[in-house]
Amino acid sequence: MRQVRPSPQPTVVLGSYQTDFARNQARHGATIGQLIAEAALGALDDAGVEPREVGAGHIGNFAAGLYTGQRHLGGLLVDAHTDLQGIPVTRHEAACASGSVAVLAAMADLEAGRCDVALVVGVEMMRTFSAFDAQQGLATAALVPSETESVDWLWPQLFSDLGDAYDRRYSLNDEHLAAIARSNFDNATRNPRAQTRGWTLTESHFDRGNDELNPIVAGRIRRQDCSQITDGAAAVVLCTPAFASTWSHRRSATQTAPARITGWGHVTDQMTMAAKLAAAEHDGNPYVLPGVRATVSAAMTRAGIDDVWALDVIETHDCFTTNQYAAIDHFGITAPGESWKAIEEGVCDFDGRLPINPSGGLMGVGHPVGASGVRMLSDQVRQVTGTAGDYQVPGARRAGLLNIGGSATTCVSLIVES
């Protein structure tokens, strides 16, 4: 792993906001600008920060130009409030990790002393298209045309290939994938902002042999193995420790202390899934996706954490169940190839030793691509500040986050603490 240089200071998270991911924005006549404004103003209100105090804005978005016809999103953020006009705003694209990359850029602004407060919004409006056409648009995050040509359901197929790599190297029982799906959808029923909170799913919906309720999408990936096509936005207000000290004096003594981002990792790997899987196998690396392992290891090193058991909760990228399966051993919860042990022992269940995705994850909460990284951070802030409500993990004080873009081409990990 490359040298991990520590951050000069932690980044403080003063507040956050998430729109209702169950809401079909186009059906209600909403625009992407209205989504950005709702999330931005909601986060500022939650933080108790005035728009005039914001020094920079960052937007995470993958494909607004494709899904809504709207590009050049920075002006939409300053349109949210007149006191935001004039701040520098930058849009960031890194496929499904767009939101996390926007967070990292905001952190860099704060560390460089360019501003004291940064506002980050992640947004995507995808339900303007059918599910099939929406995922066809997502295919542009792969290598075009070599990975995309003549493939109907690209991402289900590529993450089926990830499962096949596990099967080839370690063996993989698809019933363990079904258990991951069941856990995430169950967790989502506790989350008032989750897209699937009102869904009623029975055991038959997770049956690997039920082609009616759980049909094959591609390879070994079935319907309930997949995350959702979603409209939504999430926002966080970040600041320097110096600003947080001043901010704390104007808050009530009974209010919760803010969360801090104490560690981060960011790795960019080869573009294609096949190249990544082949390289790891050829090199004899026990991790199927070494770039993912390097990312979470860097975040924990910067946070001064020896191993994963210093965490109380994890929010991980579960675009497909195979990806969460990989996260289990890549975080170090089990030895490489032994994620199934943690699943069978209930380690990562809501009431387990180290819960994963108590929010419901991308599968249950929904996956508005550009917003997911920011939403994951928002949920981990809620966990470590004890404000997650019905999906609160008791006693959570330190959380890990893993957000990936493409086939784990862009990987971002954060450690969040109270």
C-alpha positions as CSV (number, residue, x, y, z in Angstrom):
1,M,0.0,0.0,0.0
2,R,1.2,3.5,-0.8
3,Q,2.3,5.8,2.1
4,V,-0.6,7.0,4.1
5,R,-0.1,10.6,5.2
6,P,-2.2,11.7,8.1
7,S,-4.7,14.6,7.7
8,P,-3.5,17.8,9.5
9,Q,-6.8,18.0,11.3
10,P,-10.2,16.2,11.5
11,T,-13.1,17.6,9.6
12,V,-16.2,18.4,11.7
13,V,-19.7,17.5,10.5
14,L,-22.1,20.1,11.9
15,G,-25.3,18.8,10.3
16,S,-26.9,16.8,7.5
17,Y,-30.1,16.2,5.6
18,Q,-31.6,13.5,3.3
19,T,-34.7,13.9,1.1
20,D,-37.3,11.2,1.1
21,F,-35.9,8.5,-1.3
22,A,-39.3,7.0,-1.8
23,R,-40.6,10.1,-3.6
24,N,-40.7,10.0,-7.4
25,Q,-39.6,13.5,-8.1
26,A,-40.6,13.7,-11.8
27,R,-44.1,12.3,-11.0
28,H,-44.5,15.2,-8.5
29,G,-43.2,17.8,-11.0
30,A,-40.0,18.5,-9.1
31,T,-36.7,19.5,-10.6
32,I,-33.2,18.6,-9.8
33,G,-32.7,22.2,-8.7
34,Q,-35.4,21.8,-6.1
35,L,-33.8,18.6,-4.8
36,I,-30.5,20.4,-4.4
37,A,-32.2,23.3,-2.6
38,E,-34.1,21.1,-0.3
39,A,-31.1,19.1,0.8
40,A,-28.8,22.1,1.1
41,L,-31.2,24.3,3.2
42,G,-32.2,21.2,5.2
43,A,-28.5,20.5,6.1
44,L,-27.8,24.2,7.0
45,D,-30.9,24.3,9.2
46,D,-29.9,21.0,10.9
47,A,-26.4,22.4,11.5
48,G,-27.6,25.8,12.7
49,V,-25.3,27.5,10.1
50,E,-26.3,30.6,8.1
51,P,-25.9,30.4,4.3
52,R,-23.7,33.5,4.6
53,E,-21.2,31.5,6.6
54,V,-20.6,29.0,3.8
55,G,-17.3,29.5,2.1
56,A,-17.5,26.8,-0.6
57,G,-19.9,24.4,-2.2
58,H,-19.4,20.9,-3.7
59,I,-21.9,18.8,-5.6
60,G,-21.6,15.1,-6.2
61,N,-23.5,14.0,-9.3
62,F,-23.0,11.3,-11.9
63,A,-25.3,11.9,-14.9
64,A,-27.8,14.8,-14.5
65,G,-27.2,15.7,-18.1
66,L,-28.3,12.2,-19.1
67,Y,-31.3,11.7,-16.8
68,T,-32.6,15.3,-16.6
69,G,-31.0,17.2,-19.4
70,Q,-29.5,19.6,-16.9
71,R,-25.7,20.0,-16.7
72,H,-23.7,22.8,-14.9
73,L,-25.1,22.3,-11.5
74,G,-23.2,24.8,-9.4
75,G,-25.6,27.6,-10.1
76,L,-28.5,25.5,-8.8
77,L,-26.8,25.4,-5.4
78,V,-26.4,29.1,-5.1
79,D,-30.0,29.6,-6.4
80,A,-31.1,27.8,-3.2
81,H,-30.5,31.0,-1.1
82,T,-29.3,34.5,-2.0
83,D,-26.7,34.4,0.7
84,L,-24.9,31.5,-1.2
85,Q,-24.4,33.6,-4.3
86,G,-20.8,34.3,-5.0
87,I,-19.3,31.2,-3.3
88,P,-17.1,28.8,-5.4
89,V,-19.0,25.7,-6.3
90,T,-17.5,22.6,-8.0
91,R,-19.3,19.5,-9.3
92,H,-17.6,16.1,-9.0
93,E,-18.2,12.9,-11.0
94,A,-16.9,9.5,-9.9
95,A,-19.8,7.2,-10.9
96,C,-21.4,5.9,-7.7
97,A,-18.7,7.4,-5.6
98,S,-19.4,11.0,-6.8
99,G,-20.8,12.1,-3.5
100,S,-17.8,10.8,-1.4
101,V,-15.4,12.4,-3.8
102,A,-17.3,15.7,-3.3
103,V,-16.9,15.2,0.4
104,L,-13.1,14.6,0.0
105,A,-12.8,17.8,-2.1
106,A,-14.6,19.8,0.6
107,M,-12.3,18.4,3.3
108,A,-9.3,19.4,1.2
109,D,-10.7,23.0,1.0
110,L,-11.0,23.1,4.8
111,E,-7.6,21.6,5.4
112,A,-6.0,24.1,3.0
113,G,-7.5,27.0,4.8
114,R,-9.5,28.1,1.8
115,C,-12.7,28.4,3.9
116,D,-14.1,27.6,7.3
117,V,-17.4,26.0,6.2
118,A,-18.2,23.9,3.2
119,L,-21.6,22.7,2.0
120,V,-21.7,19.3,0.1
121,V,-24.7,18.1,-1.8
122,G,-25.0,14.7,-3.5
123,V,-27.9,14.4,-6.0
124,E,-29.3,12.2,-8.7
125,M,-32.7,12.1,-10.4
126,M,-33.0,8.7,-12.2
127,R,-36.7,7.9,-12.3
128,T,-37.2,10.0,-15.4
129,F,-36.3,6.8,-17.3
130,S,-37.5,3.2,-17.1
131,A,-35.5,0.9,-14.9
132,F,-33.9,-0.7,-18.0
133,D,-33.0,2.6,-19.6
134,A,-31.7,4.1,-16.3
135,Q,-29.3,1.2,-15.9
136,Q,-28.3,1.5,-19.5
137,G,-27.2,5.0,-18.6
138,L,-25.2,3.7,-15.7
139,A,-23.3,1.5,-18.1
140,T,-21.3,4.6,-19.1
141,A,-19.4,4.3,-15.8
142,A,-17.8,1.1,-17.2
143,L,-15.3,0.9,-20.1
144,V,-17.2,1.8,-23.3
145,P,-17.6,-0.1,-25.5
146,S,-15.5,-3.1,-24.5
147,E,-17.5,-3.9,-21.3
148,T,-20.8,-2.6,-22.5
149,E,-21.3,-3.8,-26.0
150,S,-24.2,-6.4,-26.4
151,V,-24.8,-6.6,-22.6
152,D,-28.4,-5.8,-21.5
153,W,-27.9,-5.6,-17.8
154,L,-24.2,-4.6,-17.4
155,W,-23.8,-3.9,-13.7
156,P,-25.7,-7.0,-12.5
157,Q,-23.5,-9.0,-14.9
158,L,-20.3,-7.5,-13.7
159,F,-21.1,-8.0,-10.0
160,S,-22.2,-11.5,-10.9
161,D,-18.7,-11.9,-12.2
162,L,-17.4,-10.7,-8.8
163,G,-19.4,-13.5,-7.2
164,D,-18.0,-16.0,-9.7
165,A,-14.5,-14.9,-8.7
166,Y,-15.3,-15.7,-5.1
167,D,-16.8,-19.0,-6.1
168,R,-13.8,-19.9,-8.2
169,R,-11.3,-18.9,-5.5
170,Y,-13.1,-19.8,-2.2
171,S,-16.6,-21.2,-3.2
172,L,-19.7,-19.1,-2.7
173,N,-23.1,-20.2,-1.5
174,D,-25.8,-18.0,-3.0
175,E,-28.0,-18.5,0.1
176,H,-25.5,-16.2,1.8
177,L,-26.3,-13.5,-0.7
178,A,-30.0,-14.0,0.0
179,A,-29.2,-13.5,3.7
180,I,-27.5,-10.1,2.9
181,A,-30.5,-9.0,0.9
182,R,-33.0,-10.0,3.6
183,S,-31.0,-8.1,6.3
184,N,-30.9,-4.9,4.3
185,F,-34.5,-4.9,3.3
186,D,-35.5,-5.7,6.9
187,N,-33.3,-2.8,8.2
188,A,-34.9,-0.4,5.8
189,T,-38.3,-0.9,7.4
190,R,-37.0,1.1,10.4
191,N,-35.8,4.0,8.3
192,P,-38.4,6.8,7.6
193,R,-36.4,8.0,4.6
194,A,-35.8,4.6,2.9
195,Q,-37.3,4.0,-0.5
196,T,-38.4,0.4,0.4
197,R,-39.7,1.1,3.9
198,G,-43.2,0.3,3.0
199,W,-42.5,-2.8,0.9
200,T,-43.8,-6.1,2.0
201,L,-41.3,-8.9,1.2
202,T,-41.8,-12.5,2.2
203,E,-39.3,-15.3,2.4
204,S,-40.4,-16.3,-1.1
205,H,-39.0,-13.0,-2.4
206,F,-35.5,-14.1,-1.3
207,D,-35.9,-17.7,-2.6
208,R,-33.1,-18.4,-5.0
209,G,-35.4,-20.8,-6.9
210,N,-38.4,-18.6,-7.2
211,D,-38.2,-17.2,-10.7
212,E,-41.5,-15.3,-10.4
213,L,-40.9,-13.3,-7.2
214,N,-37.1,-13.3,-7.4
215,P,-36.2,-13.7,-11.1
216,I,-32.6,-13.8,-12.5
217,V,-31.4,-10.5,-13.8
218,A,-27.9,-11.6,-15.0
219,G,-25.7,-14.5,-14.0
220,R,-26.2,-15.3,-10.3
221,I,-27.8,-11.9,-9.6
222,R,-31.5,-11.9,-8.9
223,R,-34.0,-9.1,-8.4
224,Q,-33.6,-8.9,-4.6
225,D,-29.8,-8.8,-5.0
226,C,-30.0,-5.4,-6.5
227,S,-30.1,-1.8,-5.2
228,Q,-32.9,0.6,-6.4
229,I,-33.3,3.2,-9.1
230,T,-33.9,6.3,-7.0
231,D,-34.4,10.0,-7.0
232,G,-32.8,11.8,-4.1
233,A,-30.4,14.2,-2.6
234,A,-28.4,14.3,0.6
235,A,-26.2,17.1,2.1
236,V,-23.7,17.7,4.9
237,V,-22.2,20.8,6.4
238,L,-18.5,20.5,7.1
239,C,-16.2,22.8,8.9
240,T,-12.8,23.2,10.5
241,P,-12.2,22.5,14.2
242,A,-11.7,26.2,14.8
243,F,-15.1,27.1,13.4
244,A,-16.7,24.3,15.3
245,S,-15.3,25.7,18.6
246,T,-16.9,29.1,17.9
247,W,-20.1,27.4,16.7
248,S,-20.4,25.3,19.9
249,H,-20.7,28.5,22.0
250,R,-24.0,29.5,20.3
251,R,-25.5,26.0,20.7
252,S,-27.6,24.8,23.6
253,A,-25.5,22.9,26.2
254,T,-28.0,20.0,25.9
255,Q,-27.4,19.6,22.1
256,T,-25.3,16.7,20.8
257,A,-21.7,17.4,20.0
258,P,-20.9,17.2,16.3
259,A,-19.3,14.2,14.6
260,R,-15.8,14.3,13.1
261,I,-14.2,12.6,10.1
262,T,-11.0,11.2,11.5
263,G,-9.8,9.0,8.7
264,W,-10.2,8.7,4.9
265,G,-9.0,6.4,2.1
266,H,-9.3,7.0,-1.6
267,V,-8.0,4.6,-4.3
268,T,-8.5,4.5,-8.0
269,D,-8.1,1.0,-9.5
270,Q,-8.1,-0.3,-13.0
271,M,-11.2,0.5,-15.1
272,T,-12.6,-3.0,-15.9
273,M,-13.9,-5.6,-13.5
274,A,-12.1,-8.3,-15.5
275,A,-8.7,-6.6,-15.2
276,K,-9.1,-6.1,-11.4
277,L,-10.2,-9.7,-10.8
278,A,-7.5,-11.1,-13.0
279,A,-4.7,-9.1,-11.5
280,A,-5.6,-10.1,-7.9
281,E,-5.8,-13.7,-8.8
282,H,-2.6,-13.6,-10.9
283,D,-0.7,-11.9,-8.0
284,G,-2.0,-14.4,-5.5
285,N,-3.5,-11.5,-3.5
286,P,-6.0,-13.1,-1.0
287,Y,-8.3,-10.1,-1.4
288,V,-10.5,-10.4,-4.5
289,L,-10.5,-6.6,-4.8
290,P,-7.2,-5.3,-3.4
291,G,-8.1,-1.7,-4.1
292,V,-11.0,-1.9,-1.7
293,R,-8.8,-3.4,1.0
294,A,-6.3,-0.6,0.5
295,T,-9.0,2.0,0.8
296,V,-10.4,0.8,4.1
297,S,-7.0,0.2,5.5
298,A,-5.9,3.7,4.7
299,A,-9.0,5.2,6.4
300,M,-8.4,3.1,9.5
301,T,-4.7,4.0,9.6
302,R,-5.4,7.7,9.4
303,A,-8.0,7.3,12.2
304,G,-5.4,5.5,14.3
305,I,-7.5,2.3,14.3
306,D,-5.7,-1.1,14.6
307,D,-8.5,-3.2,13.1
308,V,-12.2,-3.3,12.2
309,W,-13.3,-4.2,15.7
310,A,-12.6,-0.6,16.8
311,L,-15.7,0.3,14.8
312,D,-19.3,0.0,16.2
313,V,-21.1,0.1,12.9
314,I,-20.4,0.1,9.1
315,E,-22.3,1.6,6.2
316,T,-21.1,-0.1,3.0
317,H,-21.8,0.1,-0.7
318,D,-24.3,-2.7,-1.5
319,C,-25.2,-2.0,-5.1
320,F,-25.5,-5.8,-5.3
321,T,-25.3,-8.4,-2.6
322,T,-21.9,-9.7,-4.0
323,N,-20.4,-6.3,-3.2
324,Q,-21.5,-6.4,0.4
325,Y,-20.2,-9.9,0.6
326,A,-16.8,-8.6,-0.5
327,A,-17.0,-5.7,2.0
328,I,-17.2,-8.1,4.9
329,D,-13.8,-9.7,4.4
330,H,-12.2,-6.6,2.9
331,F,-13.0,-4.7,6.1
332,G,-11.3,-7.5,8.0
333,I,-14.4,-8.9,9.7
334,T,-13.3,-12.3,8.5
335,A,-10.3,-13.7,6.7
336,P,-10.3,-13.3,2.9
337,G,-12.9,-15.6,1.3
338,E,-14.7,-16.3,4.6
339,S,-17.4,-13.7,4.6
340,W,-20.0,-16.5,4.9
341,K,-18.9,-17.1,8.5
342,A,-19.9,-13.6,9.6
343,I,-23.3,-14.1,7.8
344,E,-24.0,-17.4,9.4
345,E,-23.0,-16.1,12.8
346,G,-25.2,-13.0,12.5
347,V,-22.1,-10.7,13.2
348,C,-23.4,-8.0,10.8
349,D,-27.1,-8.2,11.6
350,F,-28.8,-5.2,13.2
351,D,-28.3,-6.7,16.6
352,G,-24.9,-8.3,15.8
353,R,-21.5,-7.6,17.1
354,L,-20.7,-5.2,14.1
355,P,-23.9,-4.2,12.2
356,I,-23.7,-3.4,8.5
357,N,-26.2,-1.1,6.9
358,P,-28.6,-0.6,9.7
359,S,-30.1,2.1,7.5
360,G,-31.0,-0.5,4.8
361,G,-28.1,0.3,2.6
362,L,-28.4,1.1,-1.1
363,M,-30.7,-1.9,-1.5
364,G,-33.2,-0.7,1.1
365,V,-32.7,3.1,1.3
366,G,-32.2,3.5,-2.5
367,H,-29.3,4.4,-4.7
368,P,-29.5,7.9,-6.3
369,V,-26.0,7.4,-7.7
370,G,-24.5,10.9,-7.1
371,A,-26.1,11.2,-3.6
372,S,-25.2,7.8,-2.1
373,G,-21.8,8.7,-0.7
374,V,-23.2,11.8,1.0
375,R,-26.2,9.9,2.3
376,M,-24.0,7.2,3.8
377,L,-22.0,9.9,5.6
378,S,-25.2,11.5,6.8
379,D,-26.4,8.1,8.2
380,Q,-23.1,7.5,10.0
381,V,-23.2,10.9,11.5
382,R,-26.6,10.0,12.9
383,Q,-25.3,6.8,14.3
384,V,-22.3,8.2,16.1
385,T,-24.4,11.2,17.5
386,G,-27.2,8.9,18.7
387,T,-29.8,10.5,16.4
388,A,-30.7,7.6,14.1
389,G,-34.0,6.9,15.7
390,D,-35.5,3.5,15.1
391,Y,-32.4,2.2,13.3
392,Q,-29.9,3.5,15.9
393,V,-27.2,1.0,16.9
394,P,-27.0,1.3,20.7
395,G,-23.8,2.9,21.9
396,A,-22.3,3.6,18.4
397,R,-19.5,6.1,18.7
398,R,-17.2,5.2,15.7
399,A,-18.4,4.2,12.3
400,G,-16.8,3.1,9.0
401,L,-18.0,3.9,5.5
402,L,-17.2,2.4,2.1
403,N,-18.5,3.9,-1.1
404,I,-17.4,2.7,-4.5
405,G,-17.8,3.9,-8.1
406,G,-18.0,1.6,-11.1
407,S,-16.7,-1.9,-10.5
408,A,-14.7,-0.7,-7.5
409,T,-12.7,1.6,-9.8
410,T,-13.1,4.6,-7.5
411,C,-13.1,3.6,-3.8
412,V,-13.6,5.9,-0.9
413,S,-13.7,5.0,2.8
414,L,-14.3,7.3,5.8
415,I,-14.1,6.9,9.6
416,V,-16.6,9.0,11.5
417,E,-16.5,9.5,15.3
418,S,-18.4,11.4,18.0
